[in-house]
């Protein structure tokens, strides 16, 4: 028989078993239940009110209680009370009023002005790629504070890769005049210019990896490459004293495009990281599609005629260019023929094509047909408005995408998606990581004690 017993101190006040309720003080239990119900009823509105004001704080340089009232419909007393609570919690600061700041104001009592304490905490975004680790540190509004980059061996074992990521984070935090939270005993640290810097708390670290990632930040163990790229980073980096988020790099690229890039204004789009290997982040009807963590893996391209594998634009243009050079297929006056085979890479091909080199243009035509087939498969399946090609090669890709667009219409019955090159550059994964970290902090703001962060 199942027995549930509720105690007050050491004395039972209620026992519930198969025969019903046995109690010596049921009135007390009812009082407790009423109190709990009352508290539960008040928690949700408070959380919603605080969240609404924080949303305003994140989007406005400065605001007043009137701004809060107009945006939320809260009563003035409630709006002011929430702002005061957020000041006490360390999220907001009260600014000089309009008269003191020199701004225009109406006659009468000047309105209290508030702002987010953007400098009170830091966000860290890491692009832990196969060949390099790039780290960006920002304040709570996403304004960059520092950055670092380190080269890493793609064949490096777990400990070496983790050490490289740790070192990249520490370097960026030093350059940002902050203390790495991995040392909880540290009170200060000398920054690169020899000055002693005050400690500023890191509130969240987000890491992008070229591997599928589940909701717990882990990658499947059946692929050695995936395990090498993500050697349990979510667990291994937790010693820094803040939440650590690990996600697929293409998913983070999609988040970055949706926040500040070519995905803005689109309900459904795909971000494709097109460097060494293709990876995709899908946003459908405004939501990132994760599935079980492998939604953006493109091994299915091995089944597509004319594609055959998920190799990226960078890898294939390098391979095709070198093959053409070594086989003697290039014209004697081709720009590619003037370059040693080992020096030919994707930028070399793009530059030669931009100069009108026929052999380089032939390689771009071949790549355009490949991308058109990929666009028809992915774009047609999900019926997206836009496909964004991202990564370090994106600035060179518009002429290639013009060719691809012309070919795409021959492979699709429906209206083809718009093909665009990302304007976010090589930082796109790190920017997406910052967006992910910021979203985490905003959603969990009430659980963070900001009053003692700096």
C-alpha positions, -999 to 999 in steps of 0.1 A, spaced: 0 0 0 13 34 -10 16 58 20 23 95 17 30 113 49 32 151 55 50 162 86 53 194 106 86 193 124 89 157 135 51 151 140 29 137 113 0 160 104 -14 138 76 -11 103 62 -27 93 30 -29 56 21 -52 33 2 -79 38 28 -80 75 25 -67 104 46 -57 100 82 -48 132 100 -43 147 134 -42 182 121 -59 185 87 -68 221 93 -31 230 93 -26 211 60 -55 230 44 -39 263 55 -6 252 40 -23 243 7 -41 276 6 -9 295 12 10 275 -15 -19 281 -39 -18 318 -32 19 320 -37 17 301 -70 -9 325 -82 13 355 -75 46 341 -89 35 339 -125 23 375 -129 55 388 -111 77 368 -134 58 380 -164 60 416 -153 97 414 -146 103 397 -179 84 423 -198 103 452 -182 136 434 -189 126 431 -225 122 468 -227 155 474 -209 173 452 -235 158 470 -264 160 506 -252 191 527 -243 170 544 -216 133 543 -206 108 556 -181 79 541 -162 56 557 -188 74 537 -215 68 505 -195 31 514 -190 26 520 -227 44 488 -237 29 465 -211 -3 480 -198 9 478 -162 -4 503 -136 21 530 -129 26 518 -93 33 483 -105 57 496 -133 77 516 -108 77 488 -83 91 463 -109 118 488 -119 128 493 -83 129 455 -78 152 452 -109 175 479 -95 177 460 -62 184 428 -81 212 446 -100 197 444 -135 188 481 -139 204 514 -129 186 547 -124 199 575 -147 200 612 -141 166 627 -147 159 648 -178 168 681 -162 201 668 -149 210 651 -182 202 682 -203 174 665 -223 141 681 -231 114 677 -205 80 689 -197 71 711 -167 65 693 -134 83 665 -117 109 649 -140 104 613 -149 127 587 -134 149 571 -162 162 536 -162 187 516 -182 200 480 -183 234 475 -166 249 461 -197 284 463 -182 275 442 -152 280 409 -168 296 393 -198 287 368 -225 312 345 -242 306 331 -277 330 304 -290 333 291 -326 352 258 -319 358 249 -355 379 220 -368 409 242 -376 406 272 -353 389 284 -321 375 319 -322 361 336 -291 341 368 -287 333 384 -254 305 410 -252 285 429 -227 248 421 -220 237 440 -251 261 422 -273 286 450 -277 320 434 -283 345 437 -254 373 414 -266 381 386 -290 408 359 -295 416 333 -321 438 302 -319 448 276 -345 440 240 -335 449 207 -351 417 191 -366 432 157 -355 439 169 -319 427 146 -292 401 156 -266 424 170 -240 444 191 -265 412 205 -280 397 213 -246 429 230 -236 429 251 -268 393 262 -262 401 270 -225 431 291 -236 411 310 -262 384 319 -237 410 329 -211 429 351 -236 397 369 -246 387 375 -210 422 388 -202 420 412 -231 386 423 -219 401 432 -185 381 405 -167 389 375 -145 383 340 -158 357 326 -135 374 292 -137 394 305 -107 368 313 -81 395 324 -56 408 351 -79 400 387 -70 418 404 -98 442 397 -127 467 417 -147 454 424 -182 477 425 -212 487 461 -207 499 454 -171 469 471 -154 451 453 -126 415 447 -138 384 444 -117 365 411 -119 334 411 -141 312 380 -140 307 358 -170 270 349 -171 270 324 -199 293 307 -223 280 293 -256 300 271 -279 294 261 -315 309 229 -329 308 212 -363 289 182 -350 253 173 -342 244 182 -306 215 170 -285 195 190 -259 222 181 -233 250 194 -254 264 160 -263 273 146 -297 266 111 -309 295 87 -302 293 67 -334 313 92 -354 349 98 -343 350 132 -359 320 144 -339 335 132 -307 367 149 -315 349 182 -322 328 180 -291 346 161 -264 319 165 -238 325 203 -238 292 210 -219 306 190 -190 343 199 -192 338 237 -192 314 238 -163 342 246 -139 340 283 -150 310 289 -127 284 298 -153 260 279 -176 278 264 -207 257 258 -238 270 237 -267 252 237 -301 258 228 -337 276 256 -356 250 258 -384 222 261 -358 241 291 -343 246 306 -377 209 304 -383 203 322 -350 227 349 -359 211 354 -393 177 356 -376 189 381 -350 210 405 -372 215 390 -406 197 379 -438 171 359 -418 156 391 -403 120 394 -416 119 358 -430 95 333 -414 113 303 -429 149 302 -440 180 279 -441 215 290 -431 242 268 -447 277 270 -434 295 264 -467 332 260 -459 349 226 -456 317 206 -450 281 217 -455 260 220 -424 225 235 -423 204 253 -397 167 253 -404 143 280 -392 107 270 -401 77 293 -392 100 312 -369 114 282 -349 148 265 -351 143 229 -361 164 206 -340 148 172 -342 169 149 -320 200 170 -326 209 159 -361 184 179 -382 212 199 -400 235 170 -408 236 167 -446 249 132 -451 216 127 -472 234 146 -499 253 114 -507 220 101 -521 215 132 -544 225 127 -580 252 153 -590 261 160 -554 273 128 -537 287 141 -504 284 170 -479 317 186 -488 316 223 -488 324 251 -513 359 257 -498 369 221 -499 357 213 -534 369 244 -552 403 237 -537 402 201 -547 389 208 -582 413 236 -588 443 214 -578 431 185 -598 428 207 -629 463 221 -623 479 187 -618 462 170 -647 472 197 -672 435 206 -679 441 243 -675 448 266 -704 484 278 -704 474 314 -698 449 306 -670 455 324 -638 452 291 -620 480 277 -641 504 303 -628 499 292 -592 516 261 -577 490 234 -572 494 233 -534 486 271 -533 453 268 -551 423 273 -528 388 286 -529 397 323 -527 422 317 -556 394 304 -577 370 332 -568 396 358 -576 405 343 -609 368 340 -618 362 376 -609 390 385 -633 372 366 -661 394 335 -662 376 309 -683 389 279 -663 379 294 -630 345 303 -644 341 266 -654 347 256 -618 321 281 -606 296 267 -631 302 232 -618 298 244 -582 266 264 -591 250 232 -605 258 214 -573 244 241 -551 213 244 -572 206 207 -566 212 211 -529 189 242 -528 162 223 -547 163 194 -522 164 215 -490 144 245 -502 117 224 -519 113 201 -489 108 228 -464 94 255 -487 116 282 -472 117 318 -484 155 322 -483 187 302 -482 216 320 -467 252 308 -474 274 317 -445 310 315 -434 344 330 -443 338 325 -481 304 343 -481 318 377 -492 331 360 -524 299 341 -532 274 365 -548 286 358 -584 284 321 -576 249 324 -562 238 344 -593 247 314 -614 231 290 -589 198 310 -589 196 307 -627 200 269 -625 178 265 -595 146 273 -614 153 243 -637 153 219 -607 121 232 -590 85 233 -599 76 257 -571 89 292 -567 126 289 -558 139 303 -525 160 335 -526 197 327 -524 218 352 -505 254 354 -491 256 362 -455 270 396 -445 281 384 -411 315 371 -422 337 346 -405 323 356 -371 288 342 -377 290 312 -355 305 332 -326 278 358 -331 252 331 -330 267 318 -298 264 352 -283 228 354 -294 222 320 -277 240 330 -245 220 363 -244 187 344 -249 196 320 -220 204 349 -197 172 368 -206 151 337 -200 167 330 -167 172 365 -155 154 362 -122 176 333 -111 208 354 -115 220 376 -86 233 406 -106 237 427 -75 271 411 -68 285 406 -103 310 433 -105 
